[in-house]
Amino acid sequence: MRETSRLDDADLDLVAALQVAPRAPLSALAEVLGASASTVGRRLTRLEDERLLRVIGQVEWPMLAEGHPMHVWVATAPGQAREVARHLSELPEVPFVATTTGRSDVYCSLHAARRSRARELLMADIPSVPGVRSAHSELVLRAATKSDAWRLHRLDEDQLSALRALADPRDEPAGTAEFSADELRAVELLRRDGRASAAEVARAAGISQSTAYRLIQSLLRRGLVRPRVEIEPVFLGYALEVVVAVQAAPGAIQEVADTLARHPSARYVSMVAGTSAVIHHGVFRDEEGLAGLLTSDLASLPGITACEVSVVLDVLRRYWITREDGRLHTGGGRVVRDGVSGPM
């Protein structure tokens, strides 16, 4: 799947607007984009029906698990990479899986509800997948940026300013907390549909609409659920996706992570414990863009000692949503929390 785009300019403008204000009313999006609400609504419906786009709720770590995610690189027997990736994509604790070249044959992320379960996955479940020769893991210590912050740069400053005014306010990210049953039911729906209304949450959770509204606003304000557009980068014109493992001197790690988080290619940048210091998961329009990152941007950062690049060939799952030639699977995966699986 290497099509440059299925979207026209108006579609791309809509995606860019939703990235800034994912829950904005269609009428407000239409006003910013200079179109009618019916036209914007039809475009959004078409993109959803064709399984190219979905607005989902990105859930913060404390709501999913007691530990942080891990990056995992898997070496496979010749010709077994695709089958291994398929097996890994069926594990509920694996939100992202792709076949790659470079550092490994398969790259995935791992997020288990319990630390003991993470050990089981790394020591037993993943090594026992047929075709797996070895696996190397690195623990995420801190995320410098996440996928909801990545932007398609198409709109002018006036449009962006209007969209920011429509976006949900957000406080500083919350730490570990206890969540009520009603909150978790609201999260379950917002994961699937980041634009879900208070009425829809109220019906699904069996609560009043006013209570549902307060729950949604609380979850959004505290940054525990972060609505974002889920669409494969290739459909937006970003045909090259890579995972760059960066080694750096201890004193330079924070600066390297913060600088890479501001890079226009950055979708997910994290500080890690392992042979690497920082992992940069980024997207580029072409090979020249990646060359610029490696030879100019990284080269200008003091303290970097080495880097290793894995080029993504095919994404089988991203944020627990299975991909079929880039299209989003209608079912979605399942996330595990406190030993109980829940739909994603």
VOROZA-911759 format. One line per 8 residues: number of its first residue (from 1); their letters; for each residue x, y, z of N, C-alpha, C. Coordinates in steps of 0.2 Angstrom, whole numbers, plus 5000, padded with zeros to 4 digits. Layout:
residues N
NUM	a	X:Y:Z:X:Y:Z:X:Y:Z | ...
end
This chain:
residues 344
1	mretsrld	5004:4994:5000:5000:5000:5000:5004:5006:5000 | 5005:5009:4994:5009:5015:4994:5006:5020:4989 | 5000:5021:4990:4996:5026:4986:4998:5033:4989 | 4999:5038:4985:5001:5044:4988:4995:5048:4992 | 4989:5047:4989:4983:5050:4992:4977:5048:4989 | 4971:5047:4993:4965:5046:4990:4961:5052:4991 | 4964:5057:4994:4960:5063:4996:4962:5069:4991 | 4957:5073:4990:4958:5080:4986:4959:5085:4991
9	dadldlva	4960:5091:4989:4962:5097:4993:4957:5098:4998 | 4951:5098:4997:4946:5100:5002:4946:5094:5007 | 4947:5088:5005:4947:5083:5010:4953:5084:5015 | 4959:5086:5012:4965:5087:5016:4964:5093:5021 | 4961:5098:5018:4959:5104:5023:4955:5102:5029 | 4950:5097:5027:4946:5095:5033:4950:5091:5038 | 4954:5087:5035:4958:5083:5040:4963:5088:5044 | 4966:5093:5041:4970:5097:5045:4966:5101:5050
17	alqvapra	4959:5103:5048:4955:5106:5053:4953:5102:5059 | 4952:5095:5057:4950:5091:5063:4956:5089:5067 | 4962:5090:5065:4968:5088:5069:4968:5094:5074 | 4966:5100:5073:4966:5105:5078:4960:5105:5082 | 4954:5104:5080:4948:5104:5083:4944:5098:5082 | 4946:5092:5084:4943:5086:5082:4935:5085:5084 | 4933:5089:5089:4926:5088:5091:4922:5095:5089 | 4925:5099:5085:4921:5105:5083:4915:5103:5079
25	plsalaev	4909:5107:5080:4903:5105:5076:4905:5106:5069 | 4901:5103:5065:4902:5103:5057:4900:5110:5055 | 4896:5114:5058:4894:5120:5056:4900:5125:5057 | 4904:5124:5063:4910:5128:5064:4915:5126:5060 | 4916:5120:5058:4922:5118:5054:4920:5121:5047 | 4914:5121:5045:4912:5123:5038:4914:5131:5037 | 4912:5134:5043:4913:5142:5042:4921:5143:5042 | 4925:5139:5045:4932:5140:5045:4935:5138:5038
33	lgasastv	4932:5133:5035:4935:5131:5029:4931:5134:5023 | 4926:5138:5024:4923:5142:5018:4919:5137:5014 | 4915:5133:5018:4911:5128:5014:4904:5127:5018 | 4899:5124:5015:4893:5123:5019:4894:5117:5024 | 4890:5117:5029:4890:5112:5034:4888:5105:5030 | 4883:5105:5026:4881:5099:5022:4887:5096:5018 | 4891:5101:5015:4896:5098:5011:4902:5095:5016 | 4903:5098:5021:4908:5096:5026:4906:5089:5029
41	grrltrle	4899:5089:5030:4897:5083:5033:4897:5077:5028 | 4896:5078:5022:4896:5073:5017:4903:5071:5016 | 4908:5075:5016:4915:5073:5015:4917:5069:5021 | 4915:5071:5027:4917:5067:5033:4914:5060:5033 | 4908:5060:5031:4904:5054:5031:4908:5049:5026 | 4909:5052:5020:4912:5048:5015:4919:5045:5017 | 4923:5049:5020:4930:5047:5022:4929:5041:5028 | 4924:5042:5032:4923:5037:5037:4920:5031:5034
49	derllrvi	4915:5031:5029:4912:5025:5026:4918:5022:5022 | 4922:5025:5019:4928:5022:5015:4933:5019:5020 | 4932:5020:5026:4937:5018:5031:4944:5021:5030 | 4944:5027:5028:4950:5031:5028:4952:5035:5034 | 4947:5037:5037:4947:5042:5043:4943:5040:5048 | 4945:5041:5055:4941:5040:5060:4943:5045:5066 | 4939:5049:5069:4941:5053:5075:4940:5048:5081 | 4946:5047:5084:4946:5042:5090:4948:5046:5096
57	gqvewpml	4947:5043:5102:4950:5046:5108:4956:5043:5111 | 4962:5046:5110:4968:5044:5113:4968:5044:5120 | 4969:5038:5124:4968:5038:5131:4975:5038:5134 | 4976:5042:5139:4982:5043:5143:4984:5036:5147 | 4990:5035:5148:4993:5029:5151:4990:5027:5157 | 4989:5032:5162:4986:5030:5169:4979:5026:5168 | 4976:5028:5163:4969:5024:5162:4969:5017:5159 | 4975:5016:5156:4976:5009:5153:4980:5004:5157
65	aeghpmhv	4985:5006:5161:4990:5002:5164:4994:5005:5169 | 4997:5000:5173:5001:5003:5179:5008:5004:5177 | 5010:5002:5171:5017:5003:5168:5016:5007:5162 | 5022:5009:5160:5023:5013:5153:5024:5008:5147 | 5023:5010:5141:5023:5006:5135:5031:5004:5134 | 5032:5000:5130:5038:4997:5127:5039:4997:5120 | 5045:4999:5117:5046:4998:5110:5049:4991:5110 | 5047:4987:5105:5050:4980:5104:5052:4979:5096
73	wvatapgq	5058:4977:5095:5060:4975:5089:5061:4968:5088 | 5058:4965:5083:5058:4957:5083:5062:4955:5076 | 5067:4950:5077:5070:4947:5072:5066:4941:5070 | 5065:4939:5064:5061:4933:5062:5065:4929:5057 | 5063:4923:5056:5066:4918:5051:5064:4921:5044 | 5068:4920:5039:5067:4922:5033:5060:4921:5030 | 5057:4926:5027:5050:4925:5025:5045:4925:5030 | 5046:4926:5036:5041:4925:5041:5039:4932:5044
81	arevarhl	5041:4937:5042:5040:4944:5045:5033:4945:5045 | 5029:4944:5039:5022:4946:5039:5018:4942:5044 | 5019:4935:5044:5016:4931:5048:5017:4932:5055 | 5023:4934:5057:5024:4936:5064:5021:4942:5066 | 5021:4947:5062:5017:4953:5063:5010:4952:5064 | 5007:4948:5060:5000:4946:5060:4998:4943:5067 | 5003:4938:5069:5002:4935:5076:5002:4941:5082 | 5007:4945:5081:5008:4950:5086:5002:4955:5086
89	selpevpf	4999:4956:5080:4993:4961:5080:4987:4958:5083 | 4987:4952:5085:4981:4949:5088:4982:4949:5096 | 4988:4951:5098:4988:4952:5105:4985:4958:5108 | 4981:4958:5113:4977:4964:5115:4982:4969:5118 | 4988:4967:5120:4992:4972:5123:4997:4975:5118 | 4996:4974:5112:5000:4977:5106:4996:4982:5102 | 4997:4989:5104:4994:4994:5100:4996:4995:5093 | 5003:4994:5092:5006:4996:5085:5010:4990:5083
97	vatttgrs	5009:4988:5076:5013:4983:5073:5015:4984:5066 | 5021:4984:5064:5023:4985:5057:5028:4980:5055 | 5029:4978:5049:5035:4975:5046:5039:4981:5044 | 5046:4980:5045:5051:4985:5044:5057:4982:5041 | 5061:4987:5038:5068:4985:5036:5073:4989:5041 | 5079:4986:5041:5084:4990:5045:5085:4986:5052 | 5083:4989:5057:5085:4987:5064:5082:4980:5065 | 5076:4979:5062:5073:4972:5063:5068:4971:5058
105	dvycslha	5065:4965:5058:5060:4963:5053:5053:4965:5055 | 5052:4966:5061:5045:4968:5064:5046:4973:5070 | 5043:4978:5070:5043:4983:5075:5036:4983:5078 | 5035:4983:5085:5029:4984:5088:5030:4988:5095 | 5024:4991:5097:5024:4993:5104:5020:4989:5108 | 5022:4989:5115:5018:4984:5119:5016:4988:5125 | 5010:4987:5127:5007:4991:5133:5002:4986:5137 | 5005:4983:5142:5001:4978:5146:4999:4982:5152
113	arrsrare	4993:4979:5154:4990:4982:5160:4994:4981:5167 | 4997:4976:5167:5001:4974:5173:5008:4973:5171 | 5013:4975:5175:5020:4974:5174:5022:4966:5173 | 5018:4962:5177:5019:4955:5177:5017:4952:5170 | 5012:4955:5167:5010:4953:5161:5015:4955:5155 | 5018:4961:5156:5023:4963:5151:5029:4958:5151 | 5031:4956:5157:5036:4951:5158:5034:4944:5154 | 5028:4942:5155:5026:4936:5152:5026:4937:5144
121	llmadips	5024:4943:5142:5024:4944:5134:5031:4944:5132 | 5036:4947:5135:5043:4947:5133:5046:4941:5134 | 5045:4937:5139:5049:4931:5140:5046:4925:5137 | 5039:4925:5136:5036:4919:5134:5032:4920:5128 | 5027:4924:5128:5022:4925:5122:5025:4927:5116 | 5029:4932:5116:5032:4934:5110:5037:4929:5107 | 5042:4927:5111:5047:4922:5109:5044:4916:5106 | 5038:4914:5109:5035:4908:5106:5031:4908:5100
129	vpgvrsah	5030:4914:5097:5027:4915:5091:5031:4912:5085 | 5028:4907:5081:5032:4904:5076:5035:4909:5071 | 5042:4908:5070:5045:4912:5066:5049:4917:5070 | 5048:4918:5076:5052:4923:5080:5059:4921:5082 | 5064:4924:5080:5071:4922:5082:5073:4926:5088 | 5072:4932:5089:5074:4936:5095:5070:4942:5095 | 5070:4945:5101:5066:4951:5102:5070:4956:5107 | 5070:4962:5105:5074:4967:5109:5069:4972:5111
137	selvlraa	5069:4974:5118:5064:4979:5120:5067:4984:5124 | 5064:4990:5124:5066:4996:5127:5060:5000:5130 | 5061:5001:5137:5055:5004:5141:5054:5012:5140 | 5048:5014:5138:5047:5021:5137:5047:5024:5144 | 5051:5029:5145:5051:5033:5152:5047:5039:5152 | 5047:5042:5146:5043:5048:5146:5042:5050:5138 | 5036:5052:5137:5034:5054:5130:5035:5061:5129 | 5039:5063:5124:5040:5070:5122:5035:5073:5118
145	tksdawrl	5032:5069:5114:5026:5071:5110:5022:5064:5108 | 5016:5065:5106:5012:5059:5104:5008:5061:5098 | 5005:5056:5095:5002:5057:5088:4997:5062:5088 | 4993:5064:5093:4988:5069:5093:4991:5076:5091 | 4998:5077:5092:5001:5083:5091:5003:5084:5084 | 5003:5079:5080:5006:5079:5073:5001:5083:5069 | 5003:5087:5065:4999:5092:5061:5000:5091:5053 | 4995:5092:5049:4996:5093:5042:4995:5100:5041
153	hrldedql	5001:5103:5038:5001:5110:5038:4998:5113:5031 | 4992:5115:5031:4988:5117:5025:4985:5124:5027 | 4983:5125:5033:4978:5131:5034:4982:5137:5036 | 4979:5143:5035:4982:5149:5037:4981:5151:5044 | 4985:5156:5046:4985:5157:5053:4978:5159:5056 | 4974:5163:5052:4967:5165:5054:4963:5159:5055 | 4964:5154:5050:4960:5148:5051:4962:5144:5057 | 4968:5143:5058:4971:5140:5064:4969:5143:5071
161	salralad	4969:5150:5071:4967:5153:5077:4959:5152:5078 | 4955:5152:5073:4948:5150:5074:4947:5143:5076 | 4951:5139:5074:4950:5132:5076:4953:5131:5083 | 4958:5134:5085:4960:5133:5092:4955:5136:5097 | 4951:5141:5095:4946:5143:5099:4940:5138:5100 | 4940:5134:5095:4935:5128:5095:4937:5122:5099 | 4943:5121:5100:4946:5115:5103:4944:5115:5110 | 4944:5109:5113:4942:5108:5120:4948:5110:5124
169	prdepagt	4947:5114:5129:4952:5116:5134:4955:5110:5137 | 4962:5111:5139:4965:5105:5142:4970:5108:5147 | 4970:5105:5153:4974:5106:5159:4981:5102:5158 | 4985:5103:5163:4991:5099:5163:4989:5092:5163 | 4993:5087:5160:4991:5080:5160:4991:5078:5168 | 4986:5073:5169:4985:5071:5176:4989:5065:5177 | 4991:5064:5183:4995:5058:5185:4990:5052:5186 | 4993:5047:5189:4989:5041:5191:4983:5043:5195
177	aefsadel	4977:5040:5194:4971:5042:5198:4966:5036:5197 | 4962:5036:5202:4956:5031:5201:4950:5034:5197 | 4947:5030:5193:4942:5032:5189:4935:5028:5191 | 4930:5032:5190:4923:5029:5192:4921:5024:5186 | 4916:5020:5188:4914:5016:5183:4910:5020:5177 | 4907:5025:5179:4904:5029:5173:4910:5033:5169 | 4915:5035:5172:4921:5037:5168:4923:5032:5163 | 4924:5026:5166:4927:5021:5161:4922:5019:5156
185	ravellrr	4916:5019:5157:4911:5018:5152:4911:5024:5146 | 4912:5030:5149:4913:5036:5144:4919:5035:5140 | 4924:5033:5143:4931:5032:5140:4930:5027:5134 | 4926:5021:5136:4925:5016:5131:4922:5019:5125 | 4917:5023:5125:4914:5026:5119:4919:5031:5116 | 4922:5035:5120:4926:5040:5117:4932:5037:5113 | 4934:5032:5115:4940:5028:5112:4938:5027:5105 | 4932:5024:5104:4930:5022:5097:4927:5028:5093
193	dgrasaae	4924:5033:5096:4922:5039:5093:4924:5045:5097 | 4929:5049:5095:4931:5054:5098:4926:5060:5098 | 4922:5060:5093:4917:5065:5092:4910:5063:5096 | 4910:5058:5100:4904:5056:5103:4900:5062:5107 | 4894:5063:5106:4890:5068:5110:4889:5066:5117 | 4887:5070:5121:4884:5069:5128:4878:5064:5128 | 4874:5065:5123:4868:5061:5122:4870:5054:5121 | 4875:5053:5116:4877:5046:5114:4880:5043:5120
201	varaagis	4885:5046:5124:4888:5043:5130:4883:5042:5135 | 4878:5046:5136:4872:5045:5141:4869:5038:5140 | 4867:5037:5133:4863:5031:5131:4868:5025:5132 | 4874:5025:5130:4879:5020:5131:4880:5018:5138 | 4881:5023:5142:4883:5022:5149:4877:5022:5154 | 4871:5023:5152:4865:5023:5156:4865:5028:5161 | 4867:5034:5160:4867:5040:5164:4864:5046:5161 | 4862:5051:5165:4859:5057:5162:4863:5060:5157
209	qstayrli	4860:5064:5153:4864:5068:5148:4869:5073:5151 | 4866:5076:5157:4870:5081:5160:4876:5078:5163 | 4875:5072:5166:4881:5069:5169:4886:5067:5164 | 4883:5064:5158:4888:5063:5153:4892:5069:5151 | 4889:5074:5150:4892:5080:5148:4898:5082:5153 | 4896:5082:5159:4901:5084:5164:4907:5079:5164 | 4906:5072:5163:4911:5067:5162:4915:5068:5156 | 4912:5070:5151:4916:5071:5145:4921:5077:5145
217	qsllrrgl	4918:5082:5148:4922:5089:5149:4928:5087:5154 | 4926:5084:5159:4932:5082:5164:4937:5078:5161 | 4935:5073:5157:4940:5069:5154:4945:5072:5149 | 4941:5077:5145:4945:5081:5140:4949:5086:5143 | 4947:5089:5148:4950:5095:5152:4957:5092:5155 | 4956:5086:5158:4962:5083:5162:4966:5080:5157 | 4965:5080:5151:4969:5077:5146:4970:5069:5146 | 4965:5066:5149:4965:5059:5150:4962:5056:5144
225	vrprveie	4958:5059:5140:4956:5057:5133:4957:5063:5129 | 4961:5061:5123:4963:5067:5119:4961:5065:5112 | 4955:5068:5110:4952:5066:5103:4958:5068:5098 | 4958:5064:5093:4963:5065:5087:4960:5061:5081 | 4963:5063:5075:4961:5060:5069:4966:5054:5068 | 4962:5048:5066:4966:5042:5064:4966:5041:5057 | 4971:5042:5053:4971:5041:5046:4979:5039:5044 | 4980:5035:5040:4986:5033:5038:4990:5038:5035
233	pvflgyal	4996:5040:5037:5000:5046:5034:5000:5045:5026 | 5001:5039:5023:5002:5039:5016:4996:5042:5012 | 4990:5042:5015:4984:5046:5012:4985:5053:5012 | 4989:5056:5016:4990:5063:5017:4996:5065:5013 | 4999:5060:5010:5005:5062:5006:5012:5061:5009 | 5012:5057:5015:5018:5055:5018:5019:5048:5017 | 5023:5046:5012:5024:5040:5010:5029:5036:5014 | 5033:5039:5017:5039:5036:5021:5038:5037:5028
241	evvvavqa	5038:5031:5032:5037:5031:5039:5043:5027:5042 | 5046:5030:5047:5052:5027:5050:5052:5027:5058 | 5056:5023:5061:5057:5023:5068:5065:5024:5069 | 5067:5029:5072:5074:5031:5072:5076:5030:5080 | 5081:5025:5081:5083:5024:5088:5089:5028:5089 | 5089:5033:5093:5095:5038:5094:5099:5036:5101 | 5105:5036:5100:5110:5035:5106:5112:5042:5107 | 5113:5044:5114:5115:5050:5116:5118:5050:5123
249	apgaiqev	5122:5055:5124:5126:5055:5131:5120:5057:5136 | 5121:5055:5142:5115:5056:5147:5113:5063:5148 | 5118:5068:5148:5117:5075:5148:5113:5078:5143 | 5113:5075:5137:5110:5077:5131:5103:5074:5129 | 5101:5069:5133:5095:5066:5131:5089:5070:5131 | 5088:5074:5136:5082:5078:5137:5082:5083:5131 | 5087:5087:5129:5087:5091:5124:5086:5088:5117 | 5089:5082:5116:5088:5078:5110:5080:5077:5109
257	adtlarhp	5077:5074:5115:5070:5072:5115:5066:5078:5113 | 5067:5084:5117:5063:5090:5116:5064:5093:5109 | 5070:5093:5106:5071:5095:5099:5068:5091:5094 | 5068:5084:5095:5065:5080:5090:5057:5080:5090 | 5055:5082:5096:5048:5082:5097:5045:5088:5093 | 5049:5093:5092:5047:5099:5088:5048:5098:5081 | 5051:5093:5079:5052:5092:5072:5046:5090:5068 | 5045:5093:5062:5038:5092:5059:5037:5085:5057
265	saryvsmv	5042:5081:5057:5040:5074:5055:5038:5070:5061 | 5038:5072:5067:5037:5069:5074:5030:5067:5075 | 5029:5060:5075:5022:5058:5077:5023:5055:5084 | 5028:5052:5086:5029:5050:5093:5036:5050:5095 | 5038:5053:5100:5045:5054:5102:5045:5052:5109 | 5050:5048:5111:5050:5046:5118:5057:5045:5121 | 5058:5046:5127:5064:5044:5130:5064:5037:5133 | 5069:5033:5132:5068:5026:5133:5074:5024:5138
273	agtsavih	5073:5018:5141:5078:5014:5144:5080:5008:5140 | 5086:5008:5138:5088:5002:5134:5095:5004:5130 | 5096:5001:5125:5102:5003:5121:5102:5010:5118 | 5095:5012:5117:5094:5019:5114:5093:5023:5120 | 5093:5030:5118:5091:5035:5123:5084:5038:5121 | 5083:5039:5115:5077:5042:5112:5075:5038:5106 | 5068:5037:5105:5065:5034:5099:5061:5040:5096 | 5062:5041:5089:5059:5046:5085:5055:5042:5080
281	hgvfrdee	5048:5042:5081:5044:5039:5076:5041:5044:5071 | 5043:5045:5065:5041:5050:5061:5039:5048:5054 | 5036:5053:5051:5034:5052:5044:5036:5058:5039 | 5038:5056:5033:5041:5060:5028:5037:5060:5021 | 5038:5065:5017:5035:5064:5011:5039:5060:5006 | 5045:5060:5007:5050:5057:5003:5057:5055:5006 | 5061:5052:5003:5068:5050:5006:5072:5056:5007 | 5071:5062:5003:5075:5068:5005:5073:5071:5011
289	glagllts	5067:5070:5014:5065:5073:5020:5069:5069:5026 | 5069:5062:5025:5073:5058:5030:5080:5060:5030 | 5083:5061:5024:5090:5063:5023:5091:5069:5027 | 5087:5074:5027:5088:5080:5030:5088:5079:5038 | 5084:5075:5040:5084:5073:5047:5090:5070:5050 | 5093:5065:5046:5099:5062:5048:5105:5066:5047 | 5106:5070:5041:5112:5073:5040:5112:5080:5042 | 5106:5083:5044:5106:5090:5046:5104:5091:5053
297	dlaslpgi	5097:5089:5054:5094:5090:5060:5098:5086:5066 | 5099:5080:5065:5102:5076:5070:5109:5078:5071 | 5112:5079:5065:5119:5081:5065:5121:5087:5069 | 5116:5091:5070:5117:5098:5073:5116:5097:5081 | 5113:5092:5083:5112:5091:5090:5118:5088:5094 | 5121:5092:5099:5126:5090:5102:5125:5084:5107 | 5129:5079:5108:5128:5073:5112:5126:5067:5109 | 5123:5067:5102:5121:5061:5099:5127:5057:5097
305	tacevsvv	5127:5051:5098:5133:5047:5097:5132:5042:5091 | 5125:5040:5090:5124:5036:5085:5116:5035:5084 | 5114:5033:5078:5107:5032:5077:5106:5026:5072 | 5100:5023:5073:5099:5017:5069:5091:5017:5066 | 5090:5016:5060:5084:5018:5057:5081:5011:5055 | 5074:5011:5056:5070:5006:5054:5065:5009:5049 | 5064:5007:5043:5059:5009:5038:5053:5005:5039 | 5047:5008:5040:5041:5005:5040:5039:5003:5033
313	ldvlrryw	5038:4996:5032:5035:4994:5026:5028:4993:5026 | 5025:4990:5031:5017:4989:5031:5015:4989:5038 | 5010:4994:5039:5007:4994:5046:5001:4989:5046 | 5001:4985:5051:4996:4980:5052:4991:4983:5057 | 4993:4986:5062:4989:4989:5067:4992:4995:5070 | 4988:5000:5071:4990:5007:5074:4985:5009:5079 | 4987:5010:5085:4983:5012:5091:4977:5007:5091 | 4979:5001:5091:4974:4995:5092:4969:4995:5087
321	itredgrl	4970:4998:5081:4965:4997:5075:4969:4994:5070 | 4966:4988:5068:4969:4984:5063:4968:4988:5056 | 4974:4987:5052:4974:4991:5045:4973:4985:5040 | 4970:4987:5034:4969:4983:5028:4971:4987:5023 | 4977:4987:5020:4979:4991:5015:4978:4998:5016 | 4979:5000:5023:4979:5007:5025:4972:5009:5027 | 4967:5005:5025:4960:5006:5028:4959:5004:5035 | 4955:5007:5039:4954:5006:5046:4949:5000:5046
329	htgggrvv	4951:4995:5050:4946:4990:5051:4940:4992:5055 | 4934:4990:5054:4928:4992:5057:4928:4990:5064 | 4931:4984:5066:4930:4982:5073:4934:4985:5078 | 4940:4986:5077:4945:4988:5082:4947:4983:5086 | 4953:4984:5090:4955:4979:5094:4953:4980:5101 | 4956:4977:5106:4954:4977:5113:4960:4979:5117 | 4958:4983:5122:4963:4986:5127:4962:4982:5133 | 4968:4980:5137:4967:4977:5143:4969:4982:5149
337	rdgvsgpm	4964:4982:5154:4966:4986:5160:4964:4982:5166 | 4968:4982:5171:4967:4978:5177:4965:4971:5176 | 4967:4968:5171:4966:4961:5169:4959:4960:5166 | 4956:4965:5164:4950:4965:5160:4950:4968:5154 | 4948:4965:5148:4949:4968:5142:4943:4972:5140 | 4944:4977:5136:4939:4982:5134:4940:4984:5127 | 4934:4985:5124:4934:4987:5117:4938:4993:5115 | 4941:4993:5110:4945:4999:5107:4942:5001:5101
end
